[in-house]
Amino acid sequence: MEETITRSKVISSIERLRRWLGGSYAPYLFILPFFLMFFIFGLYPLLYALALSFTRWHGAGVPKFIGMNNYTFLLQDDTFWTSLSNSVVMWLLVVPIQIFLSILVASVLSRPLKLRSIFRTIFLIPYLVPLVAVAQVWLILFNRDFGAINAVLQKVNVQNIGWLTTTQWSKVTIALLVLWKGFGFSILIMLASIQNIPLDIYESAELDGATGWAKFWYITVPLMRRTIAFFMVIATLGILQMFAEPYVLTGGGPKNSTTTAGYALLSYIRSLDLGTGAANSFLLMTLVTLVSLVMLKLMRAREEI
């Protein structure tokens, strides 16, 4: 008798769950693999790294809990702040120029020009080329003694420049690589945004006597604020996570001048200081979150004015 009552309660609970889910389990079974993969390869490693950031661990034995020591060490570490300042300089060298030029080029490509599709393809090709291959080309072009760039400059009596071996030029050289590599992607985003702007707005502006530059500055750019904010967020993420470019071109040098926030994590991996490395990662994640929220807030505030 008790087994019958228990079985009926279970069946009733299952039936209530089925009604609560909309009458069918099938949709949830289809999305179940995604959530399993997310929990196994996404959420669990994230939580594990968070717990690891409060410990001292070198890859063997039991992690030793040390509280906030890893975070206080990083906040007092000159290398940590140097890597952040390098990332900020790299951001200033890349993101504003990339946004302005990509909007300008996308505005031109949005017009009914001849060979427009060919130009779009040409701009997109660098984005599709593997980064390491592009970096190897950069090493050849910007070599101090045998590079093609210095060979051209010698024709106008300019002495060889240490593009990758001097602190004043190394950031600029890497910034040029990032600009060239990601230019096609930024154009693609801006072009999609421009094509969503109603044409009657431009026609009304032309009737009022607006020139091409006025339409670009007072119509195109303001109506792309959301797209610009989105691109600034993902570009900021890319700059802070930058690793392959300094790793291949300069190895973080000279004198740590190209050690970005993302590249600085390599030193903790090499020394097996995994607790400090995890803390560094979460400090960067917190910084990126705050910067992203500030950017979105500023863009939203300007739209409400």
C-alpha positions in Angstrom: 0.0 0.0 0.0 2.8 2.4 0.9 4.6 1.6 -2.3 1.5 2.4 -4.3 1.1 5.8 -2.5 4.8 6.6 -3.0 4.6 5.6 -6.7 1.5 7.8 -7.3 3.3 10.8 -5.6 6.3 10.4 -7.8 4.0 10.2 -10.9 2.1 13.2 -9.8 5.3 15.2 -9.2 6.6 14.3 -12.7 3.3 15.3 -14.2 3.4 18.7 -12.4 7.0 19.2 -13.6 6.0 18.3 -17.2 3.1 20.9 -17.1 5.4 23.5 -15.5 7.9 23.0 -18.4 5.2 23.6 -21.0 3.9 20.1 -21.5 7.1 18.6 -23.1 10.6 17.6 -22.1 11.9 17.5 -25.7 13.1 21.2 -25.9 15.0 20.9 -22.7 16.7 17.7 -23.8 17.9 19.4 -26.9 19.6 22.2 -25.0 20.8 20.0 -22.2 24.2 19.2 -24.0 25.0 22.9 -24.1 24.5 23.4 -20.4 26.5 20.3 -19.6 29.4 21.6 -21.7 29.1 25.0 -20.1 29.1 23.7 -16.6 32.0 21.3 -17.3 34.3 23.5 -19.4 33.1 26.9 -18.5 31.5 27.5 -15.0 33.5 24.8 -13.1 37.0 26.0 -14.3 35.9 29.6 -13.6 34.9 28.8 -10.0 37.9 26.6 -9.5 40.2 29.4 -10.6 38.4 31.8 -8.3 39.0 29.4 -5.4 42.6 29.0 -6.5 43.2 32.7 -6.4 43.0 32.6 -2.6 45.7 29.9 -2.3 49.4 29.3 -2.8 49.8 26.4 -5.2 52.6 25.4 -7.6 50.8 22.6 -9.4 51.6 19.8 -6.9 50.3 18.9 -3.5 47.4 20.6 -1.7 46.7 24.3 -2.3 47.3 26.3 0.8 44.7 29.0 1.7 46.3 32.4 2.1 43.3 34.7 1.9 43.8 37.9 0.0 47.6 37.8 -0.1 47.8 37.1 -3.8 45.6 40.2 -4.5 47.5 42.5 -2.2 50.8 41.3 -3.7 49.6 42.1 -7.2 48.3 45.5 -6.2 51.7 46.4 -4.9 53.6 44.7 -7.8 55.3 47.1 -10.3 55.1 44.4 -13.0 51.4 44.2 -12.7 50.9 48.0 -13.0 53.5 48.1 -15.9 51.5 45.5 -17.8 48.3 47.5 -17.3 49.9 50.8 -18.3 51.3 49.1 -21.5 47.8 47.8 -22.3 46.3 51.3 -21.8 48.9 52.8 -24.1 48.2 50.0 -26.7 44.5 50.8 -26.4 45.1 54.5 -27.1 47.2 53.6 -30.1 44.7 51.1 -31.6 41.1 51.6 -30.6 40.3 55.3 -31.4 42.1 55.1 -34.7 40.5 51.8 -35.6 37.0 53.1 -34.8 37.4 56.4 -36.8 39.0 54.8 -39.9 36.6 51.8 -40.0 33.6 54.1 -39.8 35.1 56.3 -42.5 35.9 53.4 -44.8 32.5 51.7 -44.1 30.7 54.9 -45.1 32.5 54.8 -48.4 31.9 51.1 -49.0 28.2 51.6 -48.2 27.7 53.6 -51.3 27.0 52.1 -54.7 30.6 52.1 -56.0 32.2 50.0 -58.7 34.1 47.0 -57.5 32.6 47.5 -54.0 32.5 43.8 -53.2 36.2 43.4 -54.2 37.2 46.1 -51.8 35.2 44.5 -49.0 37.0 41.2 -49.6 40.4 42.9 -49.7 39.8 44.6 -46.4 38.6 41.3 -44.8 41.5 39.1 -46.0 43.9 40.2 -43.2 41.4 39.2 -40.5 41.2 35.7 -42.0 45.0 35.2 -42.1 46.4 33.4 -39.0 47.9 35.8 -36.5 51.2 33.9 -36.1 51.7 34.1 -39.9 51.0 37.8 -39.9 53.4 38.3 -37.0 56.2 36.4 -38.9 55.7 38.8 -41.8 55.9 41.7 -39.4 59.2 40.4 -38.1 60.6 40.4 -41.6 59.3 43.8 -42.5 60.4 45.6 -39.4 63.7 43.9 -38.8 66.2 46.6 -37.8 69.1 45.5 -40.1 67.4 43.7 -43.0 63.7 44.8 -42.9 61.9 46.2 -45.9 60.6 49.2 -43.9 64.1 50.4 -43.0 65.3 49.7 -46.5 62.7 52.2 -47.8 63.6 54.7 -45.1 67.3 54.6 -46.1 66.3 55.8 -49.5 65.3 59.1 -47.9 68.4 59.2 -45.6 66.6 58.0 -42.4 68.8 55.8 -40.2 67.7 52.3 -39.3 65.0 52.3 -36.6 64.8 49.6 -34.0 61.1 48.9 -34.5 61.0 45.9 -32.3 64.1 46.5 -30.2 63.5 50.0 -28.7 61.0 51.0 -26.1 59.7 54.0 -28.0 58.9 52.1 -31.2 58.0 48.5 -30.0 54.4 49.5 -28.9 53.8 51.4 -32.2 54.9 48.4 -34.2 52.6 46.0 -32.4 49.8 48.5 -32.6 50.2 48.7 -36.4 49.9 44.9 -36.5 46.7 44.9 -34.4 45.3 47.7 -36.6 46.0 46.0 -39.9 44.9 42.6 -38.6 41.6 43.7 -37.2 40.7 46.4 -39.6 38.5 44.2 -41.8 36.5 43.0 -38.8 35.8 46.5 -37.5 34.8 47.6 -41.0 32.4 44.7 -41.2 30.7 45.7 -38.0 30.5 49.4 -38.9 29.2 48.6 -42.4 26.4 46.5 -41.0 25.5 49.4 -38.7 25.6 52.1 -41.4 23.4 50.0 -43.7 20.7 50.0 -41.0 20.5 53.8 -41.0 17.3 54.9 -42.9 18.2 56.7 -46.1 15.5 59.3 -45.7 17.5 60.9 -42.9 20.4 61.6 -45.3 17.9 62.8 -47.9 16.4 65.3 -45.4 19.9 66.5 -44.5 20.7 67.0 -48.2 17.6 69.1 -48.6 18.8 71.3 -45.7 22.2 71.7 -47.5 24.3 69.3 -45.5 27.6 68.3 -47.1 29.1 64.9 -47.1 31.3 65.6 -44.1 28.4 67.1 -42.1 26.3 64.0 -42.8 29.1 61.8 -41.7 29.8 63.7 -38.5 26.3 64.7 -37.4 24.2 61.8 -38.7 26.3 58.7 -39.3 28.5 58.8 -36.1 25.7 59.7 -33.6 23.4 57.0 -35.0 26.2 54.4 -34.5 26.7 55.0 -30.8 25.5 51.6 -29.8 27.7 49.9 -32.3 30.7 52.0 -31.3 30.1 51.1 -27.7 29.8 47.4 -28.5 33.1 47.6 -30.5 34.9 49.5 -27.8 34.0 46.8 -25.3 35.2 43.9 -27.4 38.3 45.9 -28.5 39.1 46.5 -24.8 38.8 42.8 -24.1 41.1 42.1 -27.0 43.7 44.6 -25.9 43.8 43.4 -22.3 43.9 39.7 -23.4 46.6 40.4 -26.0 49.2 37.6 -25.9 50.3 36.3 -29.3 51.5 39.6 -30.7 54.1 40.5 -28.0 54.9 36.8 -27.6 55.9 36.4 -31.2 57.3 39.8 -32.0 59.1 41.0 -28.9 58.8 38.4 -26.1 57.4 41.2 -23.9 60.5 43.4 -24.3 62.5 45.4 -24.6 62.5 46.2 -20.8 58.9 44.9 -20.5 57.7 47.8 -22.7 55.4 45.4 -24.6 54.4 43.2 -21.6 50.6 43.5 -21.8 48.2 42.4 -19.1 47.5 39.2 -21.0 51.1 38.4 -21.7 52.1 39.0 -18.0 50.1 35.9 -17.1 52.8 33.8 -18.9 55.3 34.5 -16.2 53.1 32.9 -13.5 52.6 29.9 -15.7 56.3 29.5 -16.2 57.1 29.8 -12.5 54.1 27.6 -11.6 52.8 30.4 -9.4 49.2 29.4 -10.3 47.5 31.0 -7.3 48.9 34.5 -8.2 48.2 33.9 -11.8 44.5 33.1 -11.0 44.3 36.3 -8.9 45.8 38.3 -11.8 43.1 36.9 -14.1 40.3 37.8 -11.8 41.7 41.3 -11.3 41.7 41.7 -15.1 38.2 40.3 -15.4 37.0 42.8 -12.7 38.7 45.7 -14.5 37.2 44.7 -17.9 33.8 44.5 -16.4 34.0 47.9 -14.8 35.4 49.5 -17.9 32.6 47.9 -20.0 29.9 49.1 -17.6 31.4 52.6 -17.6 31.5 52.7 -21.5 27.9 51.5 -21.8 26.7 53.9 -19.1 28.4 56.9 -20.8 27.0 56.0 -24.2 23.5 55.5 -22.8 23.8 58.9 -21.0 24.7 60.7 -24.2 21.7 59.1 -26.0 19.4 60.5 -23.3 20.7 64.0 -23.7 
